[in-house]
Amino acid sequence: MMKELLARLTGAFGPAGREEEIRALLQQELEQAGQCESITDELGNLIVFRGKATQKKILVTAHMDTIGFMLTSIEENGFLRFTPIGGVQASTLPGKRLRFRGGLTGVIGQEKIKEQKDLDFSKLYLDFGAANAKEAQQYVQIGDTAVFAAPLVAEGDRLVAGAMDNRAGCALLVETLKRLPDDLPQAVCFAFTVQEEVGLRGAQAVSYRVNPHFGLAVDVTRSGDTPEPYYKTPISLGKGPAIKIKDRSVICHPRVTALMRRVVEEKQLPHQIEVLEQGSTDAGAIHLARAGVPTGALSIPCRYIHTPGEMIDRNDLENGVLLLLALLQAEW
């Protein structure tokens, strides 16, 4: 079931700032799971409350936006120029396919360069077969957005898709909501946030609104289990979800990380410890809300982040659900 849910979520359009389609799909999934009481705030965050207003509040987030691309110009020969939305390396793009919201798909081409180090976005273009600018303008306009055309593929326990960051986190929250009992020791606010990839913006707004006592971000994290990885890290696929200690945006609160460590030991759940030298999550915005919020993060190991081939292990995802369920039923 988790695989089918993840296939639907990764297939939905939703780059940062254009999350309407993925938000509607998440609302539909929540309604089918019996979670009908949700709100959408002014920025587009989707928020679901569980528990009583008088209880201590825990905010759990997963960002629903992905990296993407925005059309900047249409050339006379029908080729399109574009700029990234979020962190994308130009070197990973030639030959990849991009999909616009309506389904139109193009291939990224590359101008001739002397050396590979000279490749940047000014040397890239998108080709969807238009003969000239007039024909292209019948289908796209400047400001239109696109995402990787990379639907989910399953190979054994490994799941690959272009939007695993962070639809894997969204799937984890949806599945947790389905299994979570009504009687909880504290209220829980689940938030599917917008614009994480361009500065944790949705989490900043929702944290201020909810004013939680504690926070927890659910996201993917880099793995280091490939040959000569660019970033050295002991995180591996298939060895369990990770308890974050630090990334570029947050040093997780020791009270939250201690609770997470205690829960995985009590439940005998496979897990890893994460110290991430690069990257950030919603936790970076949550912990700075108002007067400050003790915050941690639950991470799903992922290879090839911000490419069309983001890969996770389904067992890490399932164990992430078990960890979150146990955390939310513990006393904070």
N, C-alpha and C positions, 0 to 999 in steps of 0.2 A: 504493500500500500504506500509506503514512504517513497518508493521509486516512482510510482504513478503520480503522486502529489508533486514530487520534484520535477518530473517531466512537464507537468502543466505550468509550474512556476517558472522554470527556466525558459520555457517557450514564450512567456508573456513579454511584451514590449515594455520598457521602463528605464531608460537612461535617466541620470540625475536631472531633475527639473521637469521631467515628462513621465511621471509615475501613474498616470490615470488608469492605464490598462492593467498593470499589475495590482494596483490598489483594488480595482473592481473585482479582479479574480480572487484576491485574498478575502474580500468581503463575502463573496459567494462561498468560498471554502468554509469560512467561519459560520455562515448561516446554515450550511449543510451539517455542520458539527454541533448545531444548537447554540452557538454563540451569537445571538442576534443583537445584543446591545453594544454597539460600537459607535464611535464618533470620528469624524474627520476634521482636523483643525484647519486653520487658515493657510498653513503651508502645505497641507496635504498629508500629514501624518495620520495613520489609521490607528486608533487607540481602543483597546478593549479592557474593561475593568472587571475584576473578580474580587469578591469580598465586600466587607462593610466599610463605609466611609469613616467610621470611628476607629478602625484598626490602623496599625502601623502599615505604611505603604512601601512596597518593593516595585521598582520600575525595571522591567526587562525589555530590551530593545533588540530589534534586528532590522538593519536597513534594507529597504526593498528596491532601491535604485541600483543601477549598474553603471560602469563606465560606458561611454558612448562617444558619438561624433556628431558635430554640427556642420551643416553645409554653409560655406562662407562665400562661394562664388560659382557661377556657371559660365564656362568659357564658350567662345563662339563655336568651337568644334564639338560641343556637347559633353565634354568631360567636366567633372565636378571637383572643386577644391573643398577641403574640410579641415576642421580643427578638433582636437580631442576634448572630451568632457571627462575630466578625471585623469589619472595617471596612466598613460599609455606610452610605450616605447615605439618610436617610428620603425625601428629595425625589425619588429615582429610582424609588421603589417603587409608588406608586398605579397600579393597573391591571395590574401584573405578576402572573404565576402562580407559585405555589410547589408543589412536589411532595414528599410524604412518602415514606419508604422503601418502603412498600407500594404506592405508585403513586397514592394519593389526592392530588388536585390541587385547590387553591383559588385564589381571586382576591383580591388585596390591595385593600381599600377604604380610604377616607379620610373621617374626620369633617369637618364644616364648620369652617373656620377663617377668621379675618378677613384674615390676610395669609399669603403663602406661607412667610415666615420663621418662622411659628408652628408649622409642620409638624414634628413629631417622632414617635418611635415610640408615644407614648401616644395619638396621634390615628389610628393605623393599626390595622386589624383584618384577619383572613383569613376569607373566606367560601367554604365548599365546599358550601353548599346545605342544611345541617342546619336543621331547623325549630326545634330547641330543644337545651338542654344534654344532655338524656338521649340524644337521637339522636346528637349529636356524639360523646359518650363511647363510643359503640359502635365508633368508628373511630379516635379519637385520645385521647391522655392527656397531661396536663401533663408536660413534659420531652421529648416527642417532637420530632424535628428535621426540618427541611425544607430544600430547596435550590431554586434557580430551575428551573422547567420550561422548558428552552431547549436542545433537541437541536441537534447540529451541522448547519449549513447551509453549502454551498460556492457561492461566486459567483466563477467564474474561479479566480484564485490566492488569493483571500481566503476564509478559513475563519472562521466565526462560531459561537460556542457560549457557554453560560452558565458553563462550568467550564474555560475555556481556561487560566485561572490556577489550578492550574499543571499541568493534564493535558498541555499542550503540552510542558512540561519532562519529564514522565514519558514521553511518547512519544519524545522525543529520546533519553532514556537507554535505553529498550527497543531502539530501532533501533540505537543505538551498540553495545549488547551483542551484537546479532545479527551485526554486521559486524566486531567487534573480533577480531583474531587472538589465538591462544593465547600466542604468544611476545611478552612485553611487557618493557620495560626496568625496570618497577617494578610492584608489586602494585597493584590497583585495587579499592576497595570502593565499590560502587554502593549508595546508600541512598535508598529512597522513604520520605520522612519524614512524620510526623503533626504536627498542631497547629501548623503554621507560622503560620497566619492569626491565632492568638491568642497569639503570643509566641515563635516559633521553638523550641518546646519539644522536639519530636522530634529536631531537629538537635543540641540541647544534649546529649541522652542518647546519641545514636549517636556523636557526636564523642568523648565521654569513653570510650565502649566501644572504639572503633576505635583511638584515639590515633594519628591519621595524622601523616605528615611534612608533607603539604600538603593543602589543601582547595579545592574548587571547587563553588559552588552554581550550579544551572541553574534559571532562573525567567524569567517574563515581566517586561517593564519598560514604563513609560509611553512612548507616542509623542507627538510634538508636531506632527504633520503634519495637524491638523484646524483648521478656522477658529477663531481666537482661543482656543487651548487654555488651560485653567485653570492648568496647569503648563507653563511654557516649557521646551522641550528640543529639541535638533536631531535627536532620534531619529525615524526614519521607517520605515513599513512597506515592505518590498521592497528595502531597501538593505543587508541582511545582518544577522546577529546582532551584538550589542553586547558589547564588552569593558568591564565595569564598572570604574570608577575609585573611585567613592564612592557610598554612599547614607546614609540616616540611621543605619544600624546598623554600618557598616564602612567603613574606608578600606582598599581592597584593597592587598595586599602588592606592592611594586614588582617583586619577583623573579617573582611569578606573572603580573602584567600584562605585564612585559617578555617573558616566554616566549610569552604569547598573541599579542602584537604581532609577535614574530619568526615564529611559525607562520603567521599569516594572510598575512604578506608572502611567506614562502617558498612557500606553497601558492596564493598569489594568490586568496585568498578574499575576497569582499565582506564588509565589516565596518563597524561604527560604534563610536565611543567614547562611553561613558555616564557622565555625572555626574548622579546622581539626587538632587534636593533633598528629596524625600519618599519614604517607602516603605522596606522592608527585605526581606532574604532570609535564607535559612539561613546565608549567609556570616557574618552578625552573631553567630551562636552558635558556628559552627565555629572562628572565629579566636581565640575566648577560651577554648577547651577546654584543660584542664590547664595547662601552662606557656605556651600560645600556639601557634597554627598559622598559618603563612603561607597566606593564603587569597585567592582571587579569585572572580569570578562571570562566567558566560556568560548573556547576557540575550536573550530573544526579544521584539522590539518588539510591542506590543499596544495597541490602542485600546479605550477604554471599559471599563477594568479595574474589577472588582467590580460589574458590571451583567450582565443576561442576554445582552448583545450583545458580549462580548469578541471582538475581531477580530485575527487574525494573517495573515501571508502565508506560504504553504506554502514558498516559496523560502528565506525566512529560517530556517524549521525545517530544511529539508534542508541548508542551508549550516551551520547549527548542528551537525548531526550530523557533517559533514565536519570542522569545526573541532575538535570533541571527539575524534574519532578520531585526528586528527593530534596533538593535545595529549597524548593518552594513550600515543602511540607515540614521543613525544619524551623526551629525558632531562631530568628535573627537577632 
